[in-house]
Amino acid sequence: MAAAHALDGCSPPQHRPRVFRNADKADAPNVAVHPPIAWALALLAGWVLHRLIPLPFIPTAVPTAWLGAMVFALAVALAVWAFASITRAGSNVPTNLPSTTIVDTGPYRFTRNPIYLGMALGLIGEAIGLDTVWPLLTLVPFAVVISYGVIAREEAYLEGKFGDVYRRYRTRVRRWL
């Protein structure tokens, strides 16, 4: 193959880090639901319920739109920082792809689940921004689904794949905060 490139004057293809597209299901945590879908459903449910039955909970003097936007922006910033940390470490973010390393830098120094923490914070930001209790109520089933259908499976997968390295990390860093 390289000879063909030399003959036609083209340089051989550059070697790039492997990107997993169709991952082996055995090398993935096989979560019950993809977290972005669970989060989008919780956000949407909170907004729809607010539109149907508004349940304000914040005093009218509080600038809810600004405060909610700030909390939501903090949530997005945390998730972006976590994504960048995983990518920089050379691992995969999507839960249907294999983990290649235990990431313990960036927000992973403080929490084992900064992306899910960011998602929860996003629901709180939505509740404040809309001044409605509904997103706080959708946060409960979201947290249950993420805890048992995603995190528990991810942790079992990581322990099985990385053994003592993951167990040591788990003892140093809390699940949420």
Secondary structure, DSSP 8 states (H G I E B T S, - for coil): -HHHHHHHT-----------SS--GGGS---SS-HHHHHHHHHHHHHHHHHHS----S-TTS-HHHHHHHHHHHHHHHHHHHHHHHHHHT---STTS---S---SGGGGT-S-HHHHHHHHHHHHHHHHHT-SHHHHHHHHHHHIIIIIIIHHHHHHHHHHHTHHHHHHHHHS-S--
